[in-house]
Amino acid sequence: MIYTARRTNKRFCLVVALLLIGLLLTGQNAYSSLNVTIADYGFSFGNCKRLNGVRLNISDKGLECVNGVNLTLWKPRGNPDAVINGAALGIVGPGAGEAINGIAIGLVGVKGGKLRGISIAPVGIASDEVCGIGLGGIGLATNEVNGFGIGGIGVTADRINGFGFGTIGLACDDINGIGIGGIGIAADDVRGVLIGGVGAACDDMVGLGFGLIGLATDDFYGVSISGIGLASDNITGISFSGVGVAGDCITGFCVGGIGIGAKELKGVFLSTCGIKSRQMTGFSMSGYNGVKGVQKGLTIGIINY
């Protein structure tokens, strides 16, 4: 009797599982599903449009809204207006055209219009906007990051408001916060901290810039540190370089390990070998001080020309 009951239960579970799998597979082209719900609250197996609860599906198509947990096995096939509030979990990758608000985890990737909350994917994340934490094992590509954007290899974005980190590199138009590239980082406008493991390059920078080997900018305002070289059209603030600093106009306090060269120098300048300019106002001390034009201030060196 007991053995017969157990065998009957196993057969029943097998039949139910086969029915669910068949429903999931056959219901992908239509909005067919098996719903165990009361007023849209409960469980759903298949491709239902809206649900408050737990929803299991092979691949989403035409999804509108899920409040709860949405679990998919394959990538979505078109959900331009989909919104998931809660948790979006996927074997290949969850996706919602409008937004995922909460937790989004895909074993391959995560894709969404706006990702608000925590988004994690071993391969990559692609979205219009990341609000919160976005972690892509290989990379993260988005229009805007508001929070933390981290890519195992790299991060590319139009704007970062917060923290952006790429183990190899980071490319961004505007950074308001902290941008770090393990090897290099490239940006247009930076307001905050810019760090390149090898080098960093940007158009306009206000804040702290660091390049282990080099740092290149158009206009720099703040503190700049470079292991070998620093090059900029205009530098205003404090600048240090292990080898040299070069620019059109340097204003402030500048130290070049070997040399400093600019068309115009205003401030205090220190170097071991040489300092050259067309016009100098302030104080310079080096083995060689060469001013081809007007000098206003004091120069101390072995050779002053």
N, C-alpha and C positions, 0 to 999 in steps of 0.2 A: 504493500500500500504506500509506504513512504517513498520507495524507489520510483513507483509509478507517478506519484505527485511531483517529485523532483524532475522527472523526465518531462512531465507535462508542462511544468513551469519553464524549463529550458526551451521547449518548443514554442511556448507562448512568447517568450522574450525574443526568440529568433524571428518569429513571424512579425512581431512589432518592429524589430530593428529593420527587417527587410522592407516592411511597408514604409517606414520613415525614410530609408535610403531611396526607395523608389519614388516617393513623393518629392524628396529633395532634388532628385535627378530629373524628373519629368516636369517639375513645376518651375523650371528656371526661365522658360520663355513666356510664362504667364504669371499672373499674380495669384497663384494657387498655394495654399499652405494648410497645415493642420494646426488649428489654434485651440488652445485650452485656456480660454479667457473669460473674464466677466467685465464687460464694458471696456474692452481693450486692455485689461490688466491680466497678466498671466504669462503663459508660455506659447511660443509659436515655432513650428518646424516648417520651413519653406520660405517662399518669397512674398511675405506679406508687406504691405506698404507702411503701416503704422503699428506701433506696439508700445505698451508700457509694461516692461518686464524683461524676460529672457527670450532672445530670438536666435535660432540656429538656422543657418542657410549655407548652401554650397557657394553661390556667387550672387551678390546683390545686383539687382537691376530695377531701376525705378523706385528705389527706396525713398521714402519721404521723411519719416521721423521715428527714432527709437529712443525711449527714455528707460534706460536700464543697461542691459548687457547685450551686445550684438556680436555673435561669433560666426565667422565665415571661414570656409576652407580654401577658397580661391579668390583671386583679385576681382573687384567689382567691374561690371560691364556698362557703367553709365548711370551715375547718380548725381546729376548736376545740382539738384535742390535738396539733397539728403542732409539731415542733421542727426547726429548721434550724441545724446546727453547721457554720460555715464562711462561705460567702458566699451571700447571697440577692439576686439581681439581677432586676429586672423593668422592662419597658417602661412599663406603667401603674403597677404597684406590687407588690412582693412582700409577703407576709403570712403569719404563722404564729400560730395562736391561743394556743399555749403560750409559745414563745420563739424568738428569733433570736439566736444566739450567734456573734458575729463581725462581718461587714460586711453591711449592708443598704442597698442603693441602688435607688431607684425614680425613673424619669424624671418621674413625677407625684407619687407618695406612697409612704409606707411605713407598714404597719400590723402590729402584733404585740402579743401579751400582754406579754412582757418583751423589751426590746431591749438586749442586752448587747454592747457593743463600739462600733462606729461606724455611725451611721444617718444617711443623707443623702437628702433629697428636695427638688426645686425648689419643690414646692407645699406639702406639709405632712406631718407625722408624727403618728400617733395610736397611743397604746399605754397599757398599764397602768403600765409602769415603764421608764424609760430609765436604764441603767447604763453610763456611759461618755460618749460624745459623741453628742448628737442635734441635727441641723441641718435645720430646715425653712425652705425659701425664703420661704414666706409665714407659716406658723405651726407651732407645736408644741403639742399637747395631750396631757397625760399625768397620771396620778395622782401619780407620784413621779419625781423626777430625782435620781439619785446620780451626780454628775459635772458635765457641761456640757450645758445645754439652751439652744439658740439658735433664735430665730424671726425671720425677716426682717421681719415686721410685729409679731407678738406671741407670747407664751408664756403658757399657762394650765396650772396644776398645783395639786394639793393640797399637795404638799410638795416643796421643793427643798433637797437636801443637796449643796452645791457652788456652782455658778455658773449663774445664769439671766439671759439677756439678750433683750430684745425691742426692736427698733428703734423701734417706736412705744410699746408698752406691755407690762407684765408683771403678771399677776394670779395670786396664790398665797395659800393659807392659811398655810403655815408656810415660812419661809426660814431655813436654817442655812447661812450662807455669804455669798455676794454676789448681790444682785439689782439689775439695772439696767434701767430703762425709758427709752427715748430721749425720750419725752414724759412718760409717767407710770407709776407703779407703785403697786399696791394689794395689801396683805397683811394678814393677821391678826396673826401673831406672827413677829417677826424677831429672829434672833440672828446678828449679823454686820454687813454693810454694805448699806445701802439707798440707792440713787441714782436720782432722777427728774430727767430733763432739764428738765422744767417743774415737776412736783410729785410728791410721794410721800405716801402715806397708809397708816397701819397702826394696829392696836389697841395692841399692846405691842412695844416696841423696845428691844433691848439691843445697843449697839455704836455704829456711825457712821451717821448719817442725813443725807442731803443732798438739798435741793430747790432747783433754780435759781430758781424763783419762790416756792414754798411747801412747807412740811412740816407735816403734821397727824398727831397720834398721841393715843392715850389715855394711855399711860404710857411715858415715855422715860427710859432709863438709858444714859448715855454721852456722846457728842459729837454735837451737832446743828448743822447749818449750813443757812441758808436765805437766798436772795438778797433776798426781800421780807419774807415773814412766816413765823413759827413759832407754831403753836397746839397746846397739849397740856394735858390735865388735870393731869398730874404730870410735871415735868421734874427729873431728878437728874443732875448732871454739868456739862458745859460746853456752852453754847448761844450761837450767834451768829446775828444776823439783820440784814440791811441796813436794814430798816424797823422791824419790831417783833416782840416776843415776848409771847405771852399764854397764861395758864394758871391753874389753880386754885392749885397749889403749885409753886414753882420753888426748887430747892435746888442750890447750887453757885456756879458763875461764869457770869454772863449778860451779854451785850452786845447792846443793841438800838440800831440806828442812830438811830431817832427816839424810840421809846418802849418801855417795859416795863410790863406790867400783870398783876397776879395778886392772888388773895385773900391768899396768904401767901408771903413772900419770906424765904429763909434762905441767906445767903452774901454774895457780892460782886456788885453790879449797877451797870452803867455805861450811860448813855444821854445823847444830846445835848439832847433836849427835855424828856422827862418820865418819871418813874417813879411808879406809883400802886399802892397795896396797902392791905389792911385791917390787915395785921400784918407787920412787918419786923424781922428779926433779922440783924445783920451790918453791912454797909457799902453805901451807895448814893451815887452821884454823878451829878447831872443838873441841867439848867436848873431843873427843878421836881421836888421830892420831896414827894409827898402820901401820908401814912399816916393812914387814918381810925381806926385802932385803936391797938394797943400797938406802940411802937418801942423796940427794944433794940439799941443800936449807934450808928453815926455816919452822918449824912447831910450831904452837901456840895452846895449848889446856890444859885442866885440866890434862889429861893423855896423855903422849907422849911415845910410845913404839916402 
